[in-house]
Amino acid sequence: NAQKKLVNSGIFAIVSSPNVIRICADKWQTKNFLKDLDIKTPLTFLDLSSTRKALSSGQMEFPLVIKPRRGMGSIGVFEVENDQELSVFTQKTLNAIKTSSLDNENQKFPKQSILYQEKIQGEEFGLDIINNLNGDYITTFSKRKLAMRSGETDAAITVYEPMLENIGKQIGFALGHNGLLDVDIIK
């Protein structure tokens, strides 16, 4: 295996297990992982039909957020205010997936490549969840986000929020990632 060859050459690759990478790269799997830990996540659907049913039953309401299931850097992310926009932005997100460098898995399964989520309002935080190289939890740093651009934090201030640090600890222990994990939270 490639990792053993690197280690035998004196090189240690800081890479988590394939399972950790799969959970982190797939927002649907991330949602399910967090749900299993009893950490609240936005109401989320994998298809337009279920989303429309949730809207018509009152389970969900506009605005919504549409995003690629496996995405980054705000590529193909749209806020949706009404049913007409829902159709238009679904197509725009599919087009963004096809024309970007997003994960090939999105393109293999286009009917399950978009997430439809309720929009959550609140203060936005970033957690740096730090595990050692054996996947053992070490600590969590919490930052209140002050400014964002293209899905990335431009400015933040470190804060002490025990509730957020407890969430970080819970995720770090359960996930067992190696090194640093960046998690966004809306409180």
Phi, psi and chi 1 to 4 in degrees:
 res  aa     phi    psi   chi1   chi2   chi3   chi4
   1 ASN       -  150.3  117.4    7.0      -      -
   2 ALA   -62.5  -38.9      -      -      -      -
   3 GLN   -65.4  -39.6 -169.2  169.9    5.4      -
   4 LYS   -63.7  -39.5  -77.0 -176.1 -176.7  178.6
   5 LYS   -62.3  -41.1  -74.6 -178.7 -175.0  178.6
   6 LEU   -63.4  -47.8  -69.8  172.3      -      -
   7 VAL   -60.5  -42.7  169.7      -      -      -
   8 ASN   -63.6  -22.8  -69.4  -21.5      -      -
   9 SER   -92.3    4.6  -61.6      -      -      -
  10 GLY    85.3   14.9      -      -      -      -
  11 ILE  -112.4  126.8  -59.6  166.7      -      -
  12 PHE  -111.2  113.1 -172.4   77.9      -      -
  13 ALA   -84.1  127.7      -      -      -      -
  14 ILE   -88.5   88.3  -57.1  173.1      -      -
  15 VAL  -134.3  134.0  176.8      -      -      -
  16 SER   -79.3  172.2  -69.6      -      -      -
  17 SER   -65.6  158.9   71.8      -      -      -
  18 PRO   -56.2  -34.4  -27.7   35.8      -      -
  19 ASN   -65.1  -43.8 -175.2   52.2      -      -
  20 VAL   -62.9  -44.8  168.8      -      -      -
  21 ILE   -62.6  -41.4  -66.8  167.3      -      -
  22 ARG   -62.6  -44.4 -169.8  176.5   64.3 -106.6
  23 ILE   -62.9  -44.6  -69.4  168.8      -      -
  24 CYS   -71.6  -30.8  -67.4      -      -      -
  25 ALA   -83.9  -16.3      -      -      -      -
  26 ASP  -117.1  108.5 -177.8  -27.0      -      -
  27 LYS   -61.6  -29.1  -69.3  173.7  177.8   59.0
  28 TRP   -68.4  -44.8 -178.6 -105.1      -      -
  29 GLN   -67.3  -35.5  -72.1 -162.3   29.3      -
  30 THR   -60.3  -46.0  -60.0      -      -      -
  31 LYS   -58.6  -45.1  177.5 -160.0   78.7   76.5
  32 ASN   -66.6  -39.0  -68.5  -32.3      -      -
  33 PHE   -60.6  -46.9  171.1   79.4      -      -
  34 LEU   -67.0  -38.1  -66.1  172.1      -      -
  35 LYS   -61.3  -40.9 -176.9  179.0  176.3 -174.3
  36 ASP   -62.7  -24.8  -70.5  -15.6      -      -
  37 LEU   -91.9    4.6  -64.8  176.4      -      -
  38 ASP    60.9   34.3  -73.8  -31.8      -      -
  39 ILE   -99.8  125.8  -63.9  173.0      -      -
  40 LYS   -63.3  139.4  -69.9 -177.3 -178.5 -179.5
  41 THR  -133.1  159.9   62.4      -      -      -
  42 PRO   -61.9  148.7  -16.1   26.3      -      -
  43 LEU   -58.7  126.7 -175.4   59.5      -      -
  44 THR  -135.8  139.6  -54.7      -      -      -
  45 PHE  -129.0  153.3  -64.7   96.0      -      -
  46 LEU   -99.8   -3.7 -105.0 -178.3      -      -
  47 ASP  -146.0  157.4   62.1   85.7      -      -
  48 LEU   -66.1  -38.1 -171.1   53.6      -      -
  49 SER   -61.4  -48.8  173.1      -      -      -
  50 SER   -63.7  -36.1  -61.7      -      -      -
  51 THR   -65.1  -45.5  -57.5      -      -      -
  52 ARG   -63.6  -38.1  -75.8 -156.8  161.8  108.7
  53 LYS   -62.9  -42.0  -75.3  178.7 -172.1  170.2
  54 ALA   -65.1  -37.0      -      -      -      -
  55 LEU   -67.6  -45.1  -74.0  163.5      -      -
  56 SER   -70.1  -28.0   66.6      -      -      -
  57 SER   -86.0   -8.2   71.8      -      -      -
  58 GLY    85.5    3.6      -      -      -      -
  59 GLN   -68.0  -28.7 -177.6 -176.9   13.4      -
  60 MET  -137.8  151.7 -179.4 -175.6 -100.5      -
  61 GLU  -140.7  162.2   58.0 -174.2   47.7      -
  62 PHE   -71.6  151.1  -68.9  107.9      -      -
  63 PRO   -78.5  153.5   27.7  -31.3      -      -
  64 LEU  -116.3  167.0  -55.6 -179.9      -      -
  65 VAL  -119.7  130.9  174.9      -      -      -
  66 ILE  -111.6  135.7  -63.5  178.8      -      -
  67 LYS  -154.3  156.4   61.6  176.9   82.8  170.0
  68 PRO   -62.8  141.9  -24.1   34.8      -      -
  69 ARG   -60.8  -39.4  177.5  176.8  174.8  173.0
  70 ARG  -120.2   88.5  -61.7  166.3 -170.3   87.9
  71 GLY  -136.1  176.6      -      -      -      -
  72 MET  -161.6  159.1   60.4 -175.1  173.8      -
  73 GLY    58.6   28.0      -      -      -      -
  74 SER    64.7   15.7  -66.4      -      -      -
  75 ILE   -66.6  124.9  -63.6  170.0      -      -
  76 GLY    71.8   19.0      -      -      -      -
  77 VAL   -97.6  128.4  176.7      -      -      -
  78 PHE  -137.9  145.8  -61.3   99.6      -      -
  79 GLU   -94.9  132.8 -173.2  172.5  -39.1      -
  80 VAL  -115.4  128.3  177.1      -      -      -
  81 GLU  -102.2  -18.7  -60.6  -70.4  -21.7      -
  82 ASN  -158.5  175.5   55.9   51.4      -      -
  83 ASP   -64.2  -36.9 -167.2   63.3      -      -
  84 GLN   -62.5  -45.3 -178.3 -179.6    5.1      -
  85 GLU   -64.0  -32.5  -72.9 -175.9   -2.6      -
  86 LEU   -57.0  -45.8 -174.2   57.8      -      -
  87 SER   -67.6  -45.7  -63.1      -      -      -
  88 VAL   -64.7  -46.9  169.2      -      -      -
  89 PHE   -75.2  -24.2  -72.5  129.3      -      -
  90 THR   -61.4  -46.7  -66.9      -      -      -
  91 GLN   -65.9  -38.7 -168.5   56.5   51.9      -
  92 LYS   -64.6  -37.8  -74.1 -176.7   74.0   84.7
  93 THR   -67.1  -43.2  -60.1      -      -      -
  94 LEU   -59.3  -41.9  -75.2  170.5      -      -
  95 ASN   -64.5  -39.7  -69.8  -17.6      -      -
  96 ALA   -63.0  -38.7      -      -      -      -
  97 ILE   -64.1  -44.6  -69.7  166.9      -      -
  98 LYS   -66.0  -32.4  -72.1  177.6 -170.2  171.4
  99 THR  -104.1    8.7   60.0      -      -      -
 100 SER  -116.5 -175.6   72.8      -      -      -
 101 SER   -92.0   16.1   60.9      -      -      -
 102 LEU   -63.0  155.3  -65.3 -179.9      -      -
 103 ASP   -41.7  135.1 -173.9   10.7      -      -
 104 ASN   -60.8  -23.8  -74.4  -24.6      -      -
 105 GLU   -59.8  -35.7  -68.4  -61.5  -50.3      -
 106 ASN   -58.9  -41.3  -81.0  -39.1      -      -
 107 GLN   -76.5  -27.8  -64.9  176.9   27.2      -
 108 LYS   -69.3  -34.4  -74.3 -178.5 -166.4  172.0
 109 PHE  -127.6   69.0  -54.2  102.5      -      -
 110 PRO   -61.1  -28.6   18.3  -27.9      -      -
 111 LYS   -73.2  -14.4  -68.7 -173.6 -170.5  -97.1
 112 GLN  -122.6   29.1  -65.9 -172.1  -24.9      -
 113 SER  -102.1   -0.7   65.1      -      -      -
 114 ILE  -122.8  140.5  -63.5  177.4      -      -
 115 LEU  -107.6  138.9  -67.9 -175.8      -      -
 116 TYR  -114.4  118.1  -58.8   87.0      -      -
 117 GLN  -127.7  148.3  -65.4 -176.3  -46.1      -
 118 GLU   -65.5  145.6   65.7  179.0  -34.4      -
 119 LYS   -84.5  127.3 -177.8  175.1 -179.9 -167.6
 120 ILE   -99.4  133.3  -57.0  -63.7      -      -
 121 GLN  -102.6  143.6  -58.7  -70.8  -18.8      -
 122 GLY   153.1 -176.7      -      -      -      -
 123 GLU   -74.8  137.2 -100.2 -171.6  -52.9      -
 124 GLU  -101.5  134.9 -163.2  166.7  -17.7      -
 125 PHE  -128.2  155.9  -68.3   84.2      -      -
 126 GLY  -118.1  135.5      -      -      -      -
 127 LEU  -111.6  131.7  -56.2 -177.7      -      -
 128 ASP  -102.8  105.5  -69.8  -29.7      -      -
 129 ILE   -97.8  117.3  -55.6  170.4      -      -
 130 ILE  -110.3  122.7  -59.1  169.4      -      -
 131 ASN  -113.5  159.1  -77.4    4.8      -      -
 132 ASN   -77.6 -177.1   66.0   21.0      -      -
 133 LEU   -76.6   -2.6  -60.9 -178.1      -      -
 134 ASN   -99.3    3.3  -65.2  -42.2      -      -
 135 GLY    84.1   14.3      -      -      -      -
 136 ASP   -90.6  134.1  -57.7  -42.9      -      -
 137 TYR   -61.8  137.3  176.5   78.2      -      -
 138 ILE  -115.5  -58.4  -58.2  -65.0      -      -
 139 THR  -166.2  170.7 -165.8      -      -      -
 140 THR  -131.3  134.1  -61.8      -      -      -
 141 PHE  -106.8  132.7  -64.5  104.3      -      -
 142 SER  -110.3  136.9  -56.1      -      -      -
 143 LYS  -130.5  132.5  -56.9  167.7  -65.9 -151.4
 144 ARG   -87.0  125.1 -175.7  168.8   44.2   88.9
 145 LYS   -78.5  132.4  -64.2 -177.2  178.4 -168.8
 146 LEU  -104.8  -32.3  -56.3  173.5      -      -
 147 ALA  -150.9  139.3      -      -      -      -
 148 MET  -125.8  151.5  -61.0  -76.2  -64.9      -
 149 ARG  -151.4  125.8 -178.5  177.5   24.5  164.7
 150 SER    52.1   40.9  -61.8      -      -      -
 151 GLY    79.3    2.0      -      -      -      -
 152 GLU  -115.0  149.0  -59.7  -63.4  -34.6      -
 153 THR   -79.0  123.5  -56.0      -      -      -
 154 ASP   -89.7  -38.1 -103.7    2.6      -      -
 155 ALA  -146.4  139.3      -      -      -      -
 156 ALA  -152.7  161.0      -      -      -      -
 157 ILE  -126.4  134.1 -175.3  167.5      -      -
 158 THR   -69.0  135.2  -56.1      -      -      -
 159 VAL  -134.2  157.3  -64.9      -      -      -
 160 TYR  -102.5  109.1  176.8   67.6      -      -
 161 GLU  -130.4   95.9  -72.6  -86.3  -14.5      -
 162 PRO   -53.1  -39.1  -25.9   34.1      -      -
 163 MET   -60.9  -43.9  178.4 -164.7   71.8      -
 164 LEU   -67.2  -40.1  -62.7  176.8      -      -
 165 GLU   -64.9  -35.2  -69.1 -174.0   26.5      -
 166 ASN   -65.6  -39.1  -74.2  -24.7      -      -
 167 ILE   -62.9  -43.8  -69.6  171.0      -      -
 168 GLY   -59.7  -42.9      -      -      -      -
 169 LYS   -62.8  -44.5 -173.9  175.1 -170.6  176.3
 170 GLN   -60.2  -45.8 -168.6  177.4    1.9      -
 171 ILE   -65.9  -46.1  -67.9  169.3      -      -
 172 GLY   -58.7  -44.4      -      -      -      -
 173 PHE   -65.2  -46.7  -88.7  110.8      -      -
 174 ALA   -71.2  -38.9      -      -      -      -
 175 LEU   -78.9  -41.5 -170.0   60.7      -      -
 176 GLY    68.9   31.2      -      -      -      -
 177 HIS   -68.0  164.3   63.6  -78.5      -      -
 178 ASN  -101.8  129.1  -67.2  -21.5      -      -
 179 GLY    83.4 -136.0      -      -      -      -
 180 LEU   -99.9  135.7  174.8   69.9      -      -
 181 LEU  -124.6  127.4  177.5   71.8      -      -
 182 ASP   -98.9  124.1  175.9   38.3      -      -
 183 VAL  -127.9  135.4  175.1      -      -      -
 184 ASP   -99.5  138.4  -66.4  -32.2      -      -
 185 ILE  -133.1  138.7  -60.0 -116.1      -      -
 186 ILE  -112.3  122.2  -62.8  175.9      -      -
 187 LYS  -101.6      - -179.3  179.7  170.4 -169.3
